[in-house]
Amino acid sequence: FAKKSPTVEHFYEQVLQCCDAVTVNSSLMAELMAPHVLRPAQVIEDAILGTPRSPQFSPAGMLKLLWFGHQSNLPYLEPVIEALMAYSARQRSRLVIVTTPGFGVEQAAAQINAHHAPRFEVQFTPWSPEATRIALRQCDLVLIPGDPHDPLKAGVSSNRLAEALQAGRLPVASPLASYLPFSDAAWLGEDFVAGIDWALANRGEVLTRIRRGQSRVAEVLSAEAIGRQWC
């Protein structure tokens, strides 16, 4: 309901008054929806499809970082990029951004590369399922910044974090509510450079966390586990 047009808000209000059931994809979203629904919302998270890939973390030379997601999440990436520019003075890095074209990312990447390459590079890749799979296979770490206090995004599901784990990569992520159950399977915090430094200093633990996360994904987010909740 936040920042929606009157037409969309009216539609939601009407639908929520006449529906027989409401489902949401996170516990916090259920809390945020509570003032608008007649009955409690049922939490059913997003299923993570596909088989887990072998955990990997063996960066050498250029550190390969990945951000992927909907363009509405790009504002949360901006301060991380600022920090990575400074970080590149001691660690050469490349950030791949996989998202929908047309939101200024290509131009921003060109400007950053003009001023900071080769110490820090940004590569834009148009989003597609296959492009995302390839980017996950080729990266060292997945960055997932957000704002736990922003009602527009605080209620998201754990799908991006879980997708990174399923691909065998460690997520370095903000402590969003749905990510907290994975706190021992990822690095969660506000200082992403600190998270990157921790990963580089604890390579064995990175692999342990990825394996732990994949076990949790199989237990609670597999197609079978999620499918049973819809029955």
C-alpha positions as CSV (number, residue, x, y, z in Angstrom):
1,F,0.0,0.0,0.0
2,A,3.0,2.3,0.4
3,K,3.4,4.8,-2.5
4,K,0.7,3.1,-4.7
5,S,-1.6,5.1,-6.9
6,P,-5.2,5.6,-5.6
7,T,-6.5,3.2,-8.3
8,V,-4.1,0.4,-7.3
9,E,-4.8,1.0,-3.6
10,H,-8.5,0.9,-4.2
11,F,-8.1,-2.4,-6.1
12,Y,-6.2,-4.0,-3.2
13,E,-8.7,-2.8,-0.7
14,Q,-11.6,-4.3,-2.6
15,V,-9.9,-7.6,-3.3
16,L,-8.8,-8.1,0.3
17,Q,-12.3,-7.6,1.6
18,C,-13.8,-10.4,-0.6
19,C,-11.0,-13.0,-0.8
20,D,-11.1,-16.3,1.1
21,A,-7.4,-16.5,1.9
22,V,-4.3,-14.3,1.7
23,T,-0.8,-15.5,1.3
24,V,2.4,-13.6,1.5
25,N,6.1,-14.6,1.1
26,S,7.6,-13.5,4.4
27,S,6.6,-13.2,8.1
28,L,7.3,-9.5,8.1
29,M,5.1,-9.0,5.1
30,A,2.3,-10.7,7.0
31,E,2.8,-8.2,9.8
32,L,2.8,-5.3,7.4
33,M,-0.4,-6.6,5.7
34,A,-2.2,-7.2,9.0
35,P,-4.0,-3.8,9.2
36,H,-5.4,-4.4,5.7
37,V,-6.7,-8.0,5.9
38,L,-9.8,-9.5,7.5
39,R,-8.0,-12.8,8.4
40,P,-4.3,-13.6,9.1
41,A,-2.2,-14.0,6.1
42,Q,-0.5,-17.3,5.5
43,V,3.3,-17.2,4.9
44,I,4.4,-19.3,2.0
45,E,7.9,-18.4,0.8
46,D,9.2,-18.5,-2.8
47,A,10.4,-22.0,-3.9
48,I,14.0,-22.3,-5.0
49,L,14.2,-24.5,-8.1
50,G,17.0,-26.5,-9.5
51,T,19.7,-28.6,-7.9
52,P,22.5,-27.1,-5.6
53,R,25.8,-26.5,-7.2
54,S,29.1,-27.3,-5.5
55,P,30.2,-24.6,-3.1
56,Q,33.1,-22.5,-4.3
57,F,35.2,-19.7,-3.0
58,S,38.8,-19.4,-4.4
59,P,39.3,-15.8,-5.5
60,A,42.7,-15.0,-7.0
61,G,43.7,-11.6,-8.2
62,M,40.6,-9.9,-9.4
63,L,37.7,-10.3,-6.9
64,K,34.5,-11.1,-8.8
65,L,31.4,-9.7,-7.2
66,L,27.8,-10.0,-8.4
67,W,24.6,-8.1,-7.8
68,F,21.4,-9.3,-9.5
69,G,17.7,-8.3,-9.0
70,H,14.8,-6.0,-9.9
71,Q,15.7,-2.4,-10.8
72,S,13.8,-1.2,-7.8
73,N,16.6,-2.5,-5.6
74,L,19.3,-0.5,-7.4
75,P,19.1,2.5,-4.9
76,Y,20.4,0.1,-2.2
77,L,23.4,-0.7,-4.3
78,E,24.6,2.8,-4.7
79,P,26.3,3.3,-1.3
80,V,27.9,-0.2,-1.7
81,I,29.5,0.9,-5.0
82,E,30.8,4.0,-3.3
83,A,32.5,1.8,-0.6
84,L,33.8,-0.6,-3.3
85,M,35.5,2.3,-5.1
86,A,37.5,3.1,-2.0
87,Y,38.1,-0.6,-1.3
88,S,39.6,-1.1,-4.7
89,A,42.7,0.7,-3.6
90,R,43.7,-2.5,-1.7
91,Q,41.7,-5.1,-3.6
92,R,41.2,-5.1,-7.3
93,S,37.5,-5.9,-7.9
94,R,34.9,-6.3,-10.6
95,L,31.1,-5.9,-10.0
96,V,28.7,-7.5,-12.4
97,I,25.2,-6.0,-12.3
98,V,22.4,-8.2,-13.8
99,T,19.1,-6.3,-14.1
100,T,16.6,-5.0,-16.7
101,P,18.1,-2.5,-19.2
102,G,17.0,1.1,-19.3
103,F,17.6,2.5,-15.8
104,G,20.9,4.3,-16.3
105,V,23.1,1.4,-15.2
106,E,25.0,1.2,-18.5
107,Q,25.9,4.9,-18.4
108,A,26.8,4.7,-14.7
109,A,29.1,1.7,-15.3
110,A,30.8,3.5,-18.2
111,Q,31.5,6.5,-15.9
112,I,32.8,4.4,-13.1
113,N,35.1,2.4,-15.4
114,A,36.4,5.6,-17.0
115,H,37.6,6.9,-13.5
116,H,38.4,3.7,-11.6
117,A,39.4,0.9,-14.0
118,P,41.3,-1.3,-13.8
119,R,41.3,-1.3,-10.0
120,F,37.5,-1.3,-9.9
121,E,35.3,-2.2,-12.8
122,V,31.5,-2.4,-13.3
123,Q,29.9,-4.7,-15.9
124,F,26.3,-4.5,-16.8
125,T,24.5,-7.6,-18.1
126,P,20.8,-7.5,-19.2
127,W,18.7,-9.8,-17.0
128,S,17.5,-13.2,-18.1
129,P,17.3,-16.5,-16.2
130,E,20.3,-17.8,-18.2
131,A,22.3,-14.6,-17.7
132,T,21.7,-14.8,-14.0
133,R,22.8,-18.5,-13.8
134,I,26.0,-17.7,-15.7
135,A,26.8,-14.7,-13.5
136,L,26.3,-16.8,-10.4
137,R,28.7,-19.5,-11.7
138,Q,31.3,-16.9,-12.5
139,C,31.3,-14.8,-9.3
140,D,33.1,-15.2,-6.0
141,L,30.6,-13.4,-3.8
142,V,27.0,-12.2,-4.2
143,L,26.1,-8.8,-2.8
144,I,22.5,-8.2,-1.6
145,P,22.1,-4.8,0.0
146,G,18.8,-3.6,1.3
147,D,17.2,-1.5,4.1
148,P,15.6,-3.3,7.0
149,H,13.7,-0.1,7.9
150,D,12.2,0.6,4.5
151,P,8.6,-0.8,4.4
152,L,8.8,-1.0,0.6
153,K,11.5,-3.7,0.8
154,A,11.8,-4.9,4.4
155,G,9.2,-7.6,3.8
156,V,10.8,-9.3,0.9
157,S,11.3,-13.0,0.8
158,S,14.7,-14.8,1.2
159,N,14.7,-15.9,-2.5
160,R,17.7,-13.9,-3.7
161,L,19.9,-15.0,-0.8
162,A,18.7,-18.6,-1.2
163,E,19.4,-18.5,-4.9
164,A,23.0,-17.5,-4.2
165,L,23.4,-20.3,-1.8
166,Q,21.9,-22.8,-4.1
167,A,24.4,-21.7,-6.8
168,G,27.2,-22.4,-4.4
169,R,28.1,-18.8,-3.6
170,L,28.2,-16.9,-0.3
171,P,25.7,-14.0,0.0
172,V,27.0,-10.8,1.7
173,A,23.7,-9.2,2.6
174,S,21.9,-6.7,4.7
175,P,20.1,-8.1,7.8
176,L,16.6,-8.1,6.3
177,A,14.0,-10.0,8.4
178,S,13.7,-12.9,6.0
179,Y,17.5,-13.3,5.9
180,L,18.0,-13.7,9.6
181,P,17.3,-17.4,9.7
182,F,20.3,-17.8,7.4
183,S,22.6,-15.8,9.6
184,D,24.9,-18.8,10.0
185,A,24.8,-19.5,6.3
186,A,25.7,-16.1,4.9
187,W,27.4,-12.9,6.1
188,L,24.8,-10.4,7.3
189,G,25.6,-6.8,8.2
190,E,25.6,-3.1,7.0
191,D,29.3,-2.8,6.2
192,F,29.7,-4.8,2.9
193,V,33.5,-4.2,2.8
194,A,33.8,-5.7,6.2
195,G,31.8,-8.7,4.9
196,I,34.1,-9.1,1.9
197,D,37.2,-8.9,4.2
198,W,35.7,-11.5,6.5
199,A,35.1,-13.9,3.6
200,L,38.6,-13.5,2.3
201,A,40.0,-14.1,5.7
202,N,37.8,-17.2,6.4
203,R,37.7,-19.2,3.2
204,G,37.0,-22.5,4.9
205,E,34.1,-21.1,6.9
206,V,32.7,-19.6,3.7
207,L,32.4,-23.1,2.2
208,T,30.9,-24.4,5.5
209,R,28.3,-21.7,5.5
210,I,27.3,-22.3,1.9
211,R,26.8,-26.0,2.6
212,R,24.8,-25.2,5.7
213,G,22.6,-22.8,3.7
214,Q,22.0,-25.3,0.9
215,S,20.8,-27.8,3.5
216,R,18.4,-25.2,4.9
217,V,17.1,-24.4,1.4
218,A,16.5,-28.1,0.7
219,E,14.6,-28.4,4.0
220,V,12.3,-25.4,3.8
221,L,12.4,-23.8,0.3
222,S,12.5,-26.7,-2.1
223,A,9.7,-27.1,-4.6
224,E,8.4,-30.1,-2.6
225,A,8.5,-28.3,0.7
226,I,6.8,-25.2,-0.6
227,G,4.3,-27.2,-2.7
228,R,3.1,-29.0,0.4
229,Q,2.1,-25.6,1.9
230,W,-0.2,-24.9,-1.0
231,C,-2.1,-28.2,-0.6
